[in-house]
Amino acid sequence: MTALASTTVANLRDLGGIPLAGGRKVRGGLVLRAGQLDRMDPETDPAIAALGLATLVDFRSAAERADYPDRVPAGARLVVADALADTIASTVSRGDFDDKPAAAQLKNILSDPALAEEHLGGGRAQALFAETYRALVSSGSAVAAYRTFLTELAAEDAGPLLFHCTAGKDRTGWAATVVLTLLGADAKTVEAEYLAVNPAVRAAFEPMIEGFVAKGGDPEIAQAVIGVVPEYLATALAEVDEKFGSMEAYVRDGLGVPDEAVARIRARLTEG
């Protein structure tokens, strides 16, 4: 995986080059991941201009999209695939958060240590993310979102595709995990790619973390919501194993993506 030095898109990474089974690798320039795209500007950012993006897949909620709408390059199209709509509706009904996932509310959460402790202290942050990752596998909105994502990747006329959420770590991380597993990456490689976003995400929020801790906030809460850890990914993978038995069965039977579409994805995105 290659981190791209974009000046207008945070956490931009090309999955190209990741090693796969049989000496193959992911073909470069065709499937990329990132954080939110509200500042993306091909006219001033050579890294973006060089990608020739054809499709953007946005996994964010309606509220996130309204606050920070994607900037869509000329010639590209935007596909909305709200992965956590059902989960957000559930947490709002319980009074836990408003209409955005925790990862999209970092500024609010980390501005008030008392609020953070109330909602996320005592292991509640970890429990919240475990619930979120199970929902990324099994909720109706996530099933629809990831079916849409894989269908776009499998399209006969598909070009370079960039998928993203807000921080580019959870909803986006699960999408990358699904694709890489289907392509034949082993578990160690998949986990390494998942964790590789941590330095970029933590650097982006470092001033916020420092301010939170300086005001008496629990650093464990900050790290739980800002970074990703192996346990989060393991929760989603365990959900796949329990309900479907394998990633292939999850994609075919859970997401409803036919084997022919998966075959097209493998043909397009692998080389070597």
Disulfide bonds with the S-S distance in Angstrom:
none
